[in-house]
Amino acid sequence: MDRRGESANALEQMLSAAMAAAQAGDRGAYRGLLRACMPVIAATARGKGLTGEAVEDVVQETLLTIHRARASYDPARPFLPWLRAIAQRRTIDALRLRKRRAPEAHDPVAYEAYADETLPAAGQGIEARERDARLARAIAALPEGQRQAVEQLSLREHSLKEAAAITGRSTGAIKVNLHRALKALRTALAKDRSDGHV
């Protein structure tokens, strides 16, 4: 076995042991596991062409997924393939999101959230954060069914079937809720602008 193979084998053993300890309740092992996973996740994201903040986003999303799914991990199976499968899925999600972020005339919500991304200007970071905060407040104010539809379909980019399974609603109800939610968000964001919140 060459050095690279030995290194991968050592990493596998270390991560598997840390995950087993974490599942047994060892918080220190769990923190160490998450730290050790970060370079593996980042390498996966970079391997698919992501850079900068997009890589950091994939790392965070993958760590959240690991946190949510840690009880389902089977310690009898290798850890690295499980980790890489999650990282690849989150990377694909990020690539899809990047494609969808280009504002289109028929999607005022996307336009409101990302209209100024291609126009760098002084204070743009603050404006972007304010815009994101307004959008987050508007989503939080939606009725539960509408909020869930936006969160599952638009933010988490689940399919209709996945969203229906997660929320316990029919695909038809999810579609109706999304349509109503987008209409409500357009109204809320337009009111924000007319009230002077640019």
DAURRA-V861000 format. One record per backbone hydrogen bond with DSSP energy under -0.5 kcal/mol. CO is the residue of the C=O (numbers start at 1). NH is the residue of the N-H. Records with the same first field share a line. If there is no record, write none. Layout:
CO->NH, NH
This chain:
2->6
3->7
4->8
5->9
6->10
7->11
8->12
9->13
10->14
11->15
12->16
13->17
14->18
15->19
16->20
17->21
18->22
19->23
20->24
21->26
22->25
25->27
26->30
27->31
28->32
29->33
30->34
31->35
32->36
33->37
34->38
35->39
36->40
37->41
38->42
39->43
40->44
41->45
42->46
43->47
44->48
45->48, 50
46->49
51->54, 55
52->55, 56
53->57
54->58
55->59
56->60
57->61
58->62
59->63
60->64
61->65
62->66
63->67
64->68
65->69
66->70
69->72, 73
70->73
73->75
74->77
78->82
79->83
80->84
81->85
82->86
83->87
84->88
85->89
86->90
87->91
88->92
89->93
90->94
91->95
92->96
93->97
94->98
95->99
96->100
97->101
99->102
104->107
107->111
108->112
109->113
110->114
111->115
114->117
116->119
118->120
121->124
123->127
124->128
125->129
126->130
127->131
128->132
129->133
130->134
131->135
132->136
133->137
134->138
135->139
136->140
137->141
139->142
143->147
144->148
145->149
146->150
147->151
148->152
149->153, 154
150->154, 155
151->156
152->158
159->163
160->164
161->165
162->166
163->167
164->168, 169
170->174
171->175
172->176
173->177
174->178
175->179
176->180
177->181
178->182
179->183
180->184
181->185
182->186
183->187
184->188
185->189
186->190
187->191
188->192
189->193
190->194
191->195
192->197
193->196
196->198
